[in-house]
């Protein structure tokens, strides 16, 4: 059994790499499943709470259709998001401070 591994040492390295890849893929799927399960629990608790407060179906539908996307919420609040590594940075969103008249003419024209 160990003779092929002794004859081909690269085979051991390939087996380790394959095992790491399989483990990483399994971790991704398991954590995604756990996140979806937890989100379903939160949604069910929210629906129960809204029903216990006597909210109408239209109110519940409006609340559930509202987005909870973090990026969309930041954009709606006009906050700047900065992403990057080291000196390379990309900023997304509207500026925090209003642009003055001289700067806006330089930007637009």
Secondary structure, DSSP 4 states (H G I P E B T S, - for coil): --HHHHH-HHHHHHHHHHHHHHHHHHHHHHHHHHHHHHHHHHHHHHHHHHHHTT--HHHHHHHHHS---HHHHHHHTT--EEEEETTEEEEES--SSPPPHHHHHHHH-
